[in-house]
């Protein structure tokens, strides 16, 4: 071994550092570092397939073999008898490592392993989706042999296996690196595939033999396992005929039933399955959406940010000829690392759907919407809005921008409402909301920095979830929490009506609470002493102690807006315990909308509308002498005023009526108000009532910034050109109305936004709302009735998932969840049909019995067959009636 000639240690080594040599170069790295990582620090790339920096070492592919010598007990450096896998070997003091660059032994071992892998691997690179970005292809050229000594027939399997409607498996190409199975077990917690069999298998004529070693699902039709009596209802079984694992906590204990099934009825429902396709080092795993559609070398790649939730995950958009063909996870260690949800990965077809608006529309004399020029549409919109403002004395227009906006667009909406329309009747919250929530956002969220970050979530000792289901509403938060939980650093607790699949995978302690009771629980935690005689006093006392752990974090979801007193109690708990609080909305634009002042009582930067100095400061930036000083109406107030004739016009952005707490009220308001001006990407239910429709750009057609739930700016550039952002369109309307908005460029908007940082005036006062009486004490809650719990699933009937049937097939099946006692009262068994009756109608779904409070029923808020707000006319905390169906609802 050549003596060390170079060192990479420019800085002083730390006490726990280990010094070794790699290819003659001395390097010091922290104790516990893997040899393959130490080599990377000096620029030595060791070939590998199974190794991944975010997964545990496996040593499965054997491609990273190196020659190693290490000191024995007497200090004599002795070579190890065989090459070692550098992805599983930790560094040792005095270790001498020779890679393929300096060792013929290592080079021969790696070349032989490549030859072994190619014995059964098909040479179908020209038709393989991985061709052009395939590590096996690349390393076969750089570290393999130019010829093959294998002359036999390659092993083949029937293909592809449909792991799900989205993920397909070609076992011929699989090299058994186990990246996919390790991701599913270690990261997502969804054990939907695994490694089965042994070696090359035994001949088919041998009835007592084993199947060949392969990746697949425990399915007798695929892997030849005998079903037996313990097979699940759909025929899926485990080795030896044992029942297949549906879902679990990382061990082999089944924990969930039918609620975990996807719409195909198979025991696989993962929101993160697309990551297995991306990390597969060969073309064994492919997605049905992209399969055979293009080759990597045909694509142009553009970095961007996911638009489906408030996490701001880094993504890469691959497109060809102005058509997006796929999206991949970007590498961003501080936010999403290398993982994204399937929604961020696959749900992009909505931006090019057939109903995307490409030209302005105006309603003609016959009442039909007809295409027109931008000039005519902009002037008609300006004239209608100006007339509505004049007729109502300056407060005749309601502004409903929705939650899809970038920070720049949200700021333009906020400025347009105050400067052009002269109104504070503006509210971005196209969902359940309350005045208490608005006060909380102004007091605790607007103008605050990053009090809690993603990295905090995997290192803080205690995280409390309230009104928030991370796997459904913020997938990246879920993965960060799970990472911390599996590392033993984080303990998760939740206040929720049931233990969900996500809570199970987080090993969370769930304090089961009926909807509407969250405020009472939060107040009890703040007091630190549970009410005497309470049935849940012991777990409540334990939770009260946990939330007082130093550095504890409380993640509060937007659903708390529907619980009177919840945000008040949340702030009280934070003050009593010192816990940090983070508000996590569901939509990508919500946090930016708060900062931009898209609330009836807030101006940009968290400045209160009622504060005279705040108005002066904002007016100086905007170049106006005065701004409306009376706080405006919230969304419900705006719709009621429009319905009652108190408003002359509505300016509406990305508002989906199904999300609103009262869709019927919205329909009435849109029909009754004099003028409706819409800025939207696609036709919607609002379009049917609009007088002027101005098309705006989806995220791929504009640049901008999303603000994450942390408050972290996530800028991105336009992928394509040719469409106008909300800010550009509003600027055109403002000019036609004789005003100046200044939103023609991102640079101009950024310059203005920079003026709003550092408000040191008074913040809006904290909310002071008393909790309502618990819903379960309502006299209407008796046998045959229940309190309604509901929230949005990550994959549901939302318009952002349109046009992607493969993704839709992996959505969790809509079911009604209730306790065994409630089911017995109603007379339903697991899987029977249940009708839930509300003020406006009913919903019929299969019943699933689980552990949750009695006389509480959970429904998916907006999934196929279950649009709660529209079909029931009710929301979370409402009292509904339950009826057993005489015939079973189709599963």
C-alpha positions in Angstrom: 0.0 0.0 0.0 1.3 3.4 -1.0 2.1 5.7 1.9 -0.2 8.7 2.3 0.9 11.6 0.2 -2.0 14.0 0.5 -4.4 15.1 3.1 -7.8 16.7 2.9 -7.8 17.9 6.5 -7.5 21.6 6.1 -9.3 22.2 9.4 -8.5 20.9 12.8 -9.8 17.3 13.4 -12.5 16.9 16.0 -11.8 14.6 19.0 -14.1 11.8 17.7 -12.8 11.9 14.1 -11.3 8.8 12.6 -8.3 9.1 10.3 -7.7 6.6 7.5 -6.3 6.5 4.0 -8.2 5.9 0.8 -6.2 5.3 -2.4 -3.3 6.8 -0.6 -5.1 9.9 0.5 -5.4 10.6 4.2 -8.8 11.7 5.3 -10.4 12.4 8.7 -14.1 11.8 9.1 -16.5 11.4 12.1 -16.7 8.1 13.8 -19.4 5.9 12.3 -18.9 7.2 8.8 -19.2 4.5 6.1 -16.2 4.0 3.9 -18.2 4.8 0.8 -19.1 8.2 2.3 -15.5 8.9 3.3 -14.4 8.2 -0.3 -16.9 10.7 -1.6 -15.3 13.4 0.6 -12.0 13.1 -1.4 -13.8 12.8 -4.8 -13.5 9.1 -5.1 -16.7 7.6 -6.6 -17.2 3.9 -5.8 -19.9 2.3 -8.0 -23.0 1.2 -6.2 -26.6 0.2 -6.7 -28.2 -0.5 -3.3 -26.6 2.3 -1.4 -28.6 5.5 -0.8 -27.6 8.2 1.7 -31.1 8.4 3.2 -31.6 4.6 3.6 -29.9 2.2 6.0 -26.9 0.1 4.6 -27.9 -3.2 3.1 -24.9 -4.6 1.2 -27.4 -6.2 -1.2 -25.9 -5.5 -4.6 -22.2 -6.2 -3.7 -21.1 -3.7 -6.3 -19.1 -1.4 -4.0 -16.4 -3.9 -3.1 -13.1 -2.5 -2.1 -9.8 -3.9 -0.8 -9.3 -3.1 2.9 -6.4 -3.5 5.4 -6.8 -2.6 9.0 -4.8 -2.7 12.2 -5.2 -5.8 14.4 -5.1 -5.7 18.2 -1.3 -5.4 18.2 -1.5 -2.5 15.7 -0.2 -4.4 12.8 -2.0 -3.5 9.5 -3.3 -6.7 8.0 -5.4 -7.1 4.8 -8.8 -8.5 5.1 -9.1 -11.9 3.4 -11.8 -10.8 0.9 -13.0 -7.5 -0.7 -15.5 -5.7 1.6 -18.7 -3.8 0.8 -17.8 -0.1 1.4 -21.5 0.8 1.9 -21.7 -1.3 5.1 -18.2 -0.9 6.5 -17.5 1.8 9.0 -14.2 3.6 9.1 -11.5 2.5 11.6 -8.4 4.4 12.8 -5.5 3.5 10.6 -7.7 1.7 8.0 -6.2 1.5 4.5 -8.8 1.3 1.7 -8.0 0.7 -2.0 -10.8 1.3 -4.5 -11.0 0.2 -8.1 -8.7 3.1 -8.9 -5.7 1.7 -7.0 -6.5 -2.0 -6.6 -6.7 -4.7 -9.2 -8.5 -6.9 -6.6 -11.3 -4.3 -6.2 -11.5 -3.7 -9.9 -11.9 -7.4 -10.7 -14.5 -7.9 -8.0 -16.6 -5.0 -9.3 -16.2 -6.1 -12.9 -17.3 -9.6 -11.9 -20.3 -8.3 -10.0 -21.5 -6.3 -13.0 -21.1 -9.4 -15.2 -23.1 -11.4 -12.6 -25.9 -8.9 -12.6 -26.1 -8.9 -16.3 -26.5 -12.7 -16.6 -30.3 -12.4 -16.2 -30.8 -8.7 -16.9 -32.5 -8.1 -20.3 -30.5 -6.1 -22.8 -33.6 -3.9 -23.7 -32.0 -0.5 -23.0 -33.5 1.0 -26.2 -37.1 0.4 -24.9 -36.4 0.8 -21.2 -37.7 3.9 -19.5 -34.5 4.1 -17.5 -32.3 4.1 -20.6 -30.1 7.2 -20.6 -30.2 7.7 -16.8 -29.5 4.2 -15.7 -26.8 3.5 -13.1 -26.5 -0.1 -14.3 -26.1 1.0 -17.9 -23.5 3.6 -16.9 -21.5 1.3 -14.6 -21.6 -1.6 -17.1 -19.6 0.7 -19.4 -17.3 2.3 -16.8 -16.7 -0.7 -14.5 -17.9 -3.8 -16.4 -16.5 -6.0 -19.1 -16.9 -5.5 -22.8 -18.0 -9.1 -23.3 -20.2 -11.6 -21.5 -19.2 -15.2 -20.8 -22.8 -16.3 -20.2 -24.3 -18.3 -23.0 -27.4 -19.7 -21.4 -31.0 -18.6 -21.5 -31.9 -15.6 -19.4 -34.5 -16.0 -16.7 -37.8 -14.3 -17.4 -41.0 -13.5 -15.6 -44.5 -12.5 -16.7 -44.6 -8.7 -16.7 -45.5 -6.1 -15.7 -46.8 -6.8 -12.2 -49.3 -4.0 -11.2 -48.1 -3.1 -7.8 -50.8 -0.5 -7.9 -52.7 1.3 -10.7 -49.7 3.7 -10.8 -46.6 1.5 -10.1 -45.6 -1.4 -12.4 -42.8 -3.9 -11.8 -40.8 -5.7 -14.4 -39.0 -8.4 -12.4 -36.7 -9.3 -15.4 -34.9 -6.0 -14.8 -34.7 -6.2 -11.0 -31.2 -6.6 -9.6 -32.5 -7.1 -6.0 -30.9 -4.0 -4.6 -33.9 -3.6 -2.2 -33.9 0.2 -2.4 -37.7 0.1 -3.0 -38.5 -2.2 -0.1 -36.2 -0.3 2.2 -37.8 3.0 1.3 -41.3 1.5 1.8 -40.3 0.2 5.3 -37.9 2.8 6.5 -39.3 6.0 5.0 -43.0 5.7 4.1 -44.0 2.9 6.4 -46.1 1.2 3.7 -44.9 -2.4 3.3 -46.5 -3.0 -0.1 -43.6 -5.0 -1.7 -40.9 -7.2 -0.3 -38.1 -9.6 -1.2 -39.3 -13.2 -1.3 -37.8 -16.5 -2.4 -34.3 -17.8 -2.3 -31.5 -17.8 -4.8 -32.4 -18.8 -8.3 -35.3 -20.9 -7.2 -35.9 -24.6 -7.9 -37.2 -26.2 -11.1 -40.9 -25.9 -11.7 -41.4 -29.6 -11.7 -40.3 -29.8 -8.0 -43.5 -29.3 -6.1 -41.7 -28.7 -2.8 -39.3 -26.1 -4.1 -39.1 -22.4 -3.5 -39.8 -19.6 -6.0 -36.8 -17.6 -7.3 -35.7 -14.7 -5.2 -37.6 -11.7 -6.5 -39.3 -8.4 -5.5 -43.1 -8.5 -5.5 -46.2 -8.4 -3.4 -47.4 -11.3 -1.3 -49.9 -12.5 -3.8 -50.4 -16.2 -4.6 -51.2 -15.5 -8.2 -47.8 -13.9 -8.7 -45.4 -15.6 -6.3 -47.0 -19.0 -6.1 -47.6 -18.9 -2.4 -50.5 -21.1 -1.3 -53.4 -19.0 0.0 -54.7 -21.2 2.7 -57.3 -20.2 5.3 -55.4 -17.2 6.5 -55.3 -15.3 3.2 -57.0 -11.9 3.2 -60.3 -11.4 1.5 -58.6 -10.3 -1.8 -56.3 -13.4 -1.9 -53.1 -11.6 -0.8 -51.0 -13.8 1.5 -47.6 -13.8 3.1 -44.9 -16.5 3.1 -46.1 -19.9 4.2 -49.7 -18.9 3.7 -49.8 -16.4 6.5 -52.1 -13.4 6.2 -50.6 -10.5 4.3 -49.7 -7.4 6.2 -52.1 -4.6 5.3 -50.4 -1.8 7.2 -48.3 -1.5 10.4 -46.0 0.3 12.6 -42.9 -1.1 11.1 -43.2 -4.5 12.6 -45.3 -7.5 11.4 -48.5 -6.7 13.4 -51.4 -5.8 11.2 -53.1 -2.7 12.5 -55.6 -1.5 9.9 -58.4 -3.0 8.0 -60.4 -2.0 4.9 -59.8 1.7 5.4 -56.2 1.1 4.2 -57.3 -0.4 0.9 -57.1 1.5 -2.3 -59.9 1.7 -4.8 -58.8 -1.5 -6.5 -59.4 -3.4 -3.2 -55.8 -4.4 -2.9 -53.9 -3.9 0.4 -51.7 -1.2 -0.9 -52.4 2.5 -0.4 -49.2 4.6 -0.3 -49.0 8.3 -0.9 -45.2 8.0 -1.6 -44.9 5.1 -4.0 -43.5 7.1 -6.8 -40.3 7.6 -4.9 -39.5 3.9 -5.4 -39.5 4.5 -9.2 -37.1 7.4 -8.9 -34.6 5.6 -6.7 -34.7 2.3 -8.6 -31.2 2.0 -10.2 -32.6 0.1 -13.2 -35.9 0.1 -15.1 -37.6 -2.5 -12.9 -40.2 0.0 -11.4 -42.0 2.3 -13.7 -45.1 4.5 -13.5 -48.1 3.8 -15.6 -48.4 7.6 -16.3 -44.9 7.8 -17.9 -44.2 4.3 -19.1 -43.0 4.2 -22.8 -43.8 7.9 -23.3 -40.3 9.3 -23.7 -36.6 8.9 -23.1 -34.6 10.9 -20.6 -32.4 12.3 -23.3 -35.4 13.7 -25.1 -36.5 15.8 -22.1 -35.8 19.3 -20.9 -35.6 19.6 -17.1 -36.6 22.6 -15.1 -36.5 23.0 -11.3 -39.7 24.0 -9.6 -41.8 23.8 -6.4 -44.8 21.6 -5.7 -48.1 23.5 -5.7 -50.3 21.0 -3.9 -49.6 21.7 -0.2 -47.9 24.1 2.1 -44.6 22.2 2.3 -42.9 23.7 -0.8 -41.2 20.5 -1.9 -38.5 20.8 -4.5 -39.5 19.1 -7.8 -38.0 18.7 -11.2 -40.3 19.1 -14.2 -39.3 17.2 -17.3 -41.0 18.3 -20.5 -40.8 17.9 -24.3 -42.2 20.2 -26.9 -44.0 22.3 -24.3 -45.7 19.2 -22.8 -44.9 18.0 -19.2 -44.3 14.3 -19.2 -43.2 13.7 -15.7 -42.2 15.3 -12.4 -39.4 14.0 -10.1 -38.3 14.9 -6.6 -35.7 17.6 -6.3 -32.8 17.2 -3.8 -33.3 19.8 -1.1 -32.0 18.7 2.3 -33.6 21.5 4.3 -37.2 20.8 3.0 -38.1 17.5 1.4 -34.7 15.8 1.2 -35.2 13.6 -1.9 -38.8 12.6 -1.4 -42.1 13.9 -2.6 -45.7 12.8 -2.4 -47.4 11.0 -5.3 -49.7 14.0 -5.5 -46.7 16.3 -6.1 -45.2 13.8 -8.5 -48.1 12.7 -10.7 -50.9 15.3 -10.3 -49.9 17.8 -13.0 -52.4 17.0 -15.8 -54.8 19.6 -14.4 -52.6 22.4 -15.7 -53.2 21.2 -19.3 -56.7 19.8 -19.0 -59.3 20.3 -21.8 -61.1 22.9 -19.7 -58.1 25.2 -19.2 -59.0 28.7 -20.1 -56.9 30.0 -23.0 -58.8 33.2 -23.9 -60.9 35.8 -22.0 -64.7 35.2 -21.9 -67.5 37.6 -21.6 -71.2 37.0 -21.3 -73.1 38.3 -24.4 -76.7 39.5 -24.6 -78.0 36.0 -25.0 -76.4 35.0 -21.7 -73.7 32.8 -23.2 -70.0 33.1 -22.4 -68.1 33.9 -25.6 -64.4 34.4 -26.3 -63.2 37.9 -26.8 -60.0 39.9 -26.9 -58.0 40.8 -23.8 -58.5 44.5 -24.4 -62.3 44.2 -24.5 -62.5 41.8 -21.5 -60.1 43.9 -19.4 -62.1 47.1 -20.1 -65.5 45.4 -19.4 -64.1 44.1 -16.1 -62.7 47.5 -15.1 -66.0 49.3 -16.0 -68.1 46.8 -14.1 -65.9 47.0 -11.0 -65.7 50.8 -11.1 -69.5 51.0 -11.4 -70.0 48.6 -8.5 -67.7 50.6 -6.3 -69.4 53.9 -7.1 -72.9 52.5 -6.6 -72.0 51.2 -3.1 -70.2 54.3 -1.9 -66.8 52.6 -2.0 -67.6 49.2 -0.3 -69.6 47.4 -3.0 -67.2 44.7 -4.0 -66.2 41.4 -2.3 -62.8 39.9 -3.1 -62.3 36.1 -2.9 -58.9 35.2 -4.2 -58.6 31.6 -3.0 -55.6 29.8 -1.7 -53.7 28.9 -4.9 -51.7 32.2 -5.2 -48.0 32.8 -5.1 -46.8 35.5 -2.7 -46.5 38.0 -5.6 -50.0 37.3 -6.9 -51.5 37.4 -3.4 -49.8 40.8 -2.8 -51.3 42.1 -6.1 -54.8 40.9 -5.1 -54.3 42.7 -1.7 -53.2 45.9 -3.3 -55.9 45.8 -6.0 -58.6 45.4 -3.3 -57.5 48.4 -1.3 -56.2 50.8 -4.0 -58.5 50.0 -7.0 -61.6 48.7 -5.3 -61.3 50.6 -2.0 -62.5 47.7 0.1 -61.3 45.5 3.0 -63.9 42.9 2.0 -61.2 40.4 1.1 -60.6 36.9 2.3 -58.5 34.1 0.8 -59.9 31.4 3.1 -62.0 29.3 0.6 -62.7 26.7 3.4 -64.1 26.6 7.0 -63.0 29.8 8.8 -63.8 32.0 11.8 -63.1 35.4 13.2 -61.1 33.7 15.9 -58.8 32.1 13.3 -58.3 35.5 11.6 -57.3 37.1 15.0 -54.9 34.2 15.6 -53.3 34.5 12.1 -52.8 38.3 12.6 -51.5 37.9 16.1 -49.2 34.8 15.8 -48.6 34.0 12.1 -48.4 37.2 10.0 -45.0 38.9 10.2 -43.3 36.0 12.1 -40.2 34.3 11.0 -39.4 30.6 10.9 -40.1 29.7 14.5 -40.4 26.0 13.6 -38.6 24.3 10.6 -38.6 20.9 9.0 -35.4 20.0 10.7 -36.9 20.8 14.1 -39.5 18.2 13.4 -37.0 15.4 13.2 -35.0 16.5 16.3 -37.4 18.0 18.8 -38.4 15.6 21.6 -42.2 16.2 21.6 -44.6 17.1 18.8 -48.3 17.6 19.4 -50.7 17.5 16.5 -54.1 19.2 16.9 -56.6 19.6 14.1 -54.0 18.3 11.7 -53.4 15.0 9.9 -49.9 15.3 8.4 -50.0 12.2 6.1 -53.2 13.6 4.5 -52.5 17.3 4.5 -48.7 17.8 4.4 -46.8 14.7 3.3 -43.3 16.1 3.7 -44.1 16.9 7.4 -45.2 13.3 7.9 -42.0 11.9 6.4 -39.8 14.3 8.6 -41.8 13.3 11.7 -41.5 9.6 10.9 -37.8 10.0 10.4 -37.4 11.4 13.8 -39.7 8.8 15.4 -37.8 5.9 13.9 -34.5 7.5 15.0 -35.8 7.6 18.6 -35.5 11.3 18.8 -39.2 12.4 18.5 -42.3 11.4 20.3 -45.6 12.3 18.6 -48.9 12.9 20.3 -52.2 13.9 18.7 -55.6 15.2 19.7 -58.0 13.6 17.1 -61.2 11.7 16.9 -59.4 8.5 15.8 -56.1 6.8 15.4 -55.4 7.2 11.7 -53.1 5.1 9.5 -50.6 8.0 9.6 -50.8 8.2 13.4 -50.1 4.5 13.5 -47.0 4.8 11.4 -45.8 7.7 13.6 -46.4 5.6 16.7 -48.4 8.5 18.0 -50.2 8.6 21.3 -53.7 9.7 20.3 -56.0 11.3 22.8 -59.4 10.5 21.2 -61.5 13.6 21.2 -64.9 14.2 19.7 -65.0 17.0 17.1 -65.5 20.3 19.0 -63.8 19.1 22.1 -60.3 20.2 21.1 -60.5 23.5 22.9 -61.5 21.9 26.2 -58.5 19.5 25.9 -56.1 22.3 25.1 -57.3 24.3 28.1 -56.9 21.2 30.3 -53.3 20.7 29.0 -52.6 24.4 29.8 -53.9 23.9 33.3 -51.8 20.8 33.7 -54.5 19.1 35.7 -57.2 17.1 34.1 -60.7 17.4 35.3 -61.4 15.0 38.2 -63.3 11.9 37.3 -62.7 12.3 33.6 -62.5 8.9 31.9 -59.4 10.1 29.9 -57.7 11.7 32.9 -54.6 9.4 32.9 -53.7 9.9 29.2 -54.6 13.6 29.5 -52.2 13.9 32.4 -49.5 12.1 30.5 -50.0 14.4 27.5 -49.9 17.5 29.8 -46.5 16.3 31.0 -45.2 15.6 27.5 -46.2 18.9 26.0 -44.1 20.6 28.8 -41.0 18.9 27.5 -38.3 21.5 26.6 -38.5 22.4 23.0 -41.9 20.9 22.4 -43.7 21.9 19.2 -47.4 22.1 18.5 -48.5 21.8 14.9 -52.0 23.2 14.5 -54.1 22.6 11.4 -56.6 24.9 9.7 -59.4 22.7 10.9 -59.2 24.3 14.3 -61.1 27.3 12.7 -64.3 25.2 13.0 -63.8 24.7 16.8 -64.8 27.8 18.9 -62.1 28.6 21.4 -59.5 26.3 20.0 -57.0 29.0 18.8 -57.5 30.9 22.1 -56.7 27.7 24.0 -53.8 27.0 21.7 -52.1 30.3 22.5 -52.8 29.8 26.2 -51.2 26.4 26.1 -48.1 27.7 24.3 -47.8 30.5 27.0 -48.2 28.0 29.8 -45.7 25.5 28.5 -43.2 27.4 26.4 -44.0 25.2 23.4 -43.5 26.6 19.9 -46.6 26.8 17.7 -46.7 26.4 14.0 -49.8 26.8 11.9 -50.0 24.4 9.0 -52.5 25.2 6.2 -53.4 22.7 3.5 -52.9 24.9 0.5 -49.7 26.1 -1.0 -50.8 29.8 -1.1 -52.3 30.2 2.3 -49.2 31.3 4.3 -48.2 33.8 1.6 -51.8 35.1 1.5 -51.6 35.9 5.2 -48.3 37.8 4.8 -49.7 39.7 1.8 -52.8 40.9 3.7 -55.5 38.9 2.1 -57.6 39.0 5.2 -60.3 41.6 6.1 -58.4 43.0 9.0 -54.8 42.8 7.8 -52.5 44.7 5.5 -49.2 43.3 4.1 -46.6 42.3 6.7 -49.2 41.7 9.4 -50.2 45.4 9.8 -53.6 45.8 11.2 -56.1 47.6 9.0 -57.4 49.5 12.0 -54.0 51.0 12.9 -53.6 54.5 11.5 -49.8 54.4 11.3 -50.0 51.0 9.5 -52.3 52.5 6.9 -50.0 55.5 6.5 -47.0 53.3 6.0 -48.7 51.1 3.4 -50.2 54.1 1.6 -46.8 55.6 1.3 -45.5 52.5 -0.5 -48.6 52.3 -2.6 -48.6 56.0 -3.5 -52.1 56.7 -2.1 -53.2 59.2 0.5 -55.8 57.0 2.2 -56.9 53.4 2.6 -60.2 51.9 3.8 -59.9 51.9 7.6 -62.8 49.7 8.7 -62.0 45.9 8.8 -64.0 44.1 6.2 -66.2 41.0 6.0 -64.9 37.5 6.0 -65.8 35.0 3.2 -69.1 34.0 4.7 -70.0 37.6 5.4 -69.1 38.5 1.8 -71.3 35.8 0.4 -74.2 36.7 2.7 -73.9 40.4 1.7 -73.8 39.4 -2.0 -76.8 37.2 -1.6 -78.7 39.9 0.2 -77.9 42.6 -2.3 -75.5 44.6 -0.2 -72.6 44.1 -2.6 -72.7 45.0 -6.3 -69.9 42.7 -7.5 -67.7 39.8 -6.6 -64.1 39.4 -7.8 -63.3 35.7 -7.5 -60.1 33.8 -8.0 -59.3 30.1 -7.4 -62.3 29.2 -5.3 -63.8 25.6 -5.4 -67.3 25.7 -4.2 -67.0 22.2 -2.8 -64.4 23.4 -0.3 -66.6 26.1 1.1 -68.4 25.5 4.4 -71.7 26.3 2.7 -71.7 25.7 -1.1 -75.4 26.5 -1.4 -74.8 30.0 0.0 -72.1 30.5 -2.5 -74.4 29.5 -5.4 -77.0 31.9 -4.1 -74.6 34.7 -3.8 -73.1 34.2 -7.2 -76.6 34.1 -8.8 -77.8 37.2 -6.9 -74.9 39.6 -7.1 -74.9 42.1 -9.9 -71.5 41.3 -11.4 -69.0 38.4 -11.1 -65.5 38.8 -12.4 -63.4 35.6 -12.3 -59.6 35.1 -12.6 -59.1 31.4 -13.0 -57.0 28.7 -14.7 -59.8 26.3 -15.5 -63.6 26.5 -15.9 -65.3 25.9 -12.6 -68.7 26.2 -11.0 -68.0 29.9 -10.6 -67.6 30.3 -14.3 -71.3 29.5 -14.8 -72.1 32.7 -13.0 -69.3 34.9 -14.3 -69.8 37.9 -16.5 -66.1 38.3 -17.4 -63.6 35.5 -17.1 -59.9 36.4 -17.3 -57.6 33.3 -17.7 -54.5 33.3 -15.5 -51.4 31.1 -15.6 -51.0 27.8 -13.7 -47.6 27.4 -11.9 -45.7 26.0 -14.9 -46.5 29.1 -16.9 -45.4 31.7 -14.4 -42.6 32.5 -11.9 -43.2 33.4 -8.3 -42.7 32.3 -4.7 -44.6 30.0 -2.5 -44.3 30.5 1.2 -44.1 27.3 3.2 -45.9 26.7 6.5 -42.5 27.5 8.1 -42.5 31.0 6.5 -39.7 29.9 4.1 -39.7 31.5 0.7 -39.7 29.0 -2.2 -39.1 30.8 -5.5 -39.4 29.2 -8.8 -39.2 30.2 -12.5 -41.7 29.7 -15.3 -41.3 26.5 -17.3 -43.2 27.8 -20.3 -44.1 31.2 -21.5 -47.2 32.6 -23.0 -49.7 33.1 -20.2 -50.3 35.9 -17.7 -50.1 35.7 -13.9 -52.8 37.1 -11.6 -50.6 40.1 -10.9 -50.2 40.9 -14.6 -54.0 40.6 -15.2 -54.9 42.7 -12.2 -52.4 45.3 -13.3 -54.1 45.5 -16.7 -57.5 45.9 -15.1 -56.2 48.5 -12.7 -54.8 50.5 -15.7 -58.1 50.3 -17.5 -59.8 51.6 -14.3 -57.4 54.6 -14.2 -55.2 53.3 -11.3 -51.6 52.2 -11.1 -50.9 48.7 -9.6 -47.3 48.2 -10.7 -47.5 44.4 -11.0 -46.1 43.9 -14.5 -42.9 42.2 -13.4 -41.7 40.1 -10.5 -38.9 42.5 -9.9 -41.3 45.4 -9.3 -43.4 43.3 -6.9 -40.3 42.1 -5.0 -39.2 45.7 -4.6 -42.5 46.7 -3.0 -42.7 43.6 -0.9 -39.3 44.4 0.6 -40.7 47.6 2.0 -43.1 45.7 4.2 -40.7 43.8 6.4 -40.0 44.8 9.9 -43.3 46.1 11.2 -42.7 47.1 14.8 -46.1 48.4 15.6 -48.9 46.7 17.6 -50.0 43.3 16.4 -53.7 42.4 16.3 -54.9 41.3 19.7 -54.9 37.6 20.5 -58.3 35.9 20.2 -60.3 35.5 23.4 -63.1 33.1 22.6 -64.6 30.7 25.1 -65.0 27.0 24.1 -68.4 25.9 23.0 -70.2 23.2 24.9 -68.9 19.7 23.8 -70.9 18.4 20.8 -71.5 15.1 22.5 -73.5 16.9 25.2 -76.0 18.2 22.6 -79.4 16.7 23.4 -79.7 15.7 19.7 -76.8 13.2 20.1 -78.5 10.0 21.1 -78.9 6.5 19.7 -78.9 6.7 15.9 -77.1 10.0 15.8 -73.5 11.1 16.0 -71.1 14.0 15.9 -69.5 14.4 12.4 -65.8 14.4 12.0 -64.2 15.0 8.6 -61.2 16.2 6.7 -59.7 16.1 3.2 -57.7 13.1 2.1 -54.5 13.7 0.2 -55.9 11.9 -2.9 -59.6 12.7 -3.3 -61.9 14.4 -5.8 -60.0 17.7 -5.8 -59.6 19.4 -9.1 -55.9 19.5 -8.8 -55.8 15.7 -9.4 -58.0 15.7 -12.5 -56.8 13.8 -15.6 -54.7 11.3 -13.8 -56.6 8.0 -13.5 -53.6 6.0 -12.5 -53.1 8.2 -9.4 -56.8 8.2 -8.7 -56.7 4.4 -8.4 -54.3 4.6 -5.5 -56.6 6.9 -3.4 -57.9 5.3 -0.2 -61.4 4.0 -0.5 -64.1 6.2 1.0 -65.5 4.6 4.1 -67.5 5.8 7.1 -65.6 5.2 10.4 -67.3 4.6 13.7 -66.9 2.8 16.9 -68.1 -0.7 17.6 -70.7 0.6 20.2 -72.0 3.1 17.7 -72.2 0.5 15.0 -74.2 -1.8 17.3 -76.6 1.0 18.1 -77.2 1.6 14.4 -77.2 -2.1 13.6 -74.4 -2.2 11.1 -71.4 -4.6 10.9 -68.0 -4.0 9.3 -68.5 -3.5 5.6 -72.2 -3.0 5.7 -73.8 0.1 4.1 -74.3 3.1 6.3 -76.3 6.2 5.4 -75.3 9.5 7.1 -78.1 12.1 7.0 -77.6 15.8 7.3 -79.7 18.9 6.8 -79.3 19.0 3.0 -79.1 15.3 2.1 -77.3 12.1 2.8 -74.1 10.1 2.1 -73.9 6.4 1.7 -70.6 4.5 2.3 -69.4 1.2 3.6 -69.0 1.2 7.4 -65.6 0.4 9.0 -65.4 -0.2 12.7 -62.4 1.3 14.4 -61.3 2.6 17.8 -62.8 6.1 18.3 -65.2 7.9 20.6 -68.8 6.6 20.7 -71.5 8.5 18.7 -68.9 10.0 16.4 -68.7 9.2 12.7 -65.9 10.2 10.3 -66.4 10.8 6.6 -63.9 11.9 3.9 -64.7 15.5 3.2 -64.4 15.5 -0.6 -63.9 12.0 -2.0 -66.0 10.1 -4.6 -69.5 9.7 -3.2 -68.7 11.9 -0.1 -68.7 15.6 -0.6 -69.7 16.5 3.0 -70.4 20.2 2.7 -72.5 20.0 -0.3 -74.2 16.6 0.2 -74.9 16.9 3.9 -75.0 20.7 4.4 -72.9 20.1 7.5 -69.4 20.3 8.7 -67.1 18.9 11.4 -68.8 19.1 14.8 -72.4 19.0 13.4 -74.9 16.4 14.6 -76.0 13.9 11.9 -78.2 10.9 11.9 -77.1 7.3 11.1 -79.1 4.7 9.3 -78.2 1.1 8.4 -78.8 0.2 4.8 -80.7 -2.9 3.9 -78.3 -3.7 1.1 -74.5 -3.5 1.3 -72.9 -0.5 -0.3 -70.5 -1.5 -3.1 -66.9 -1.5 -1.8 
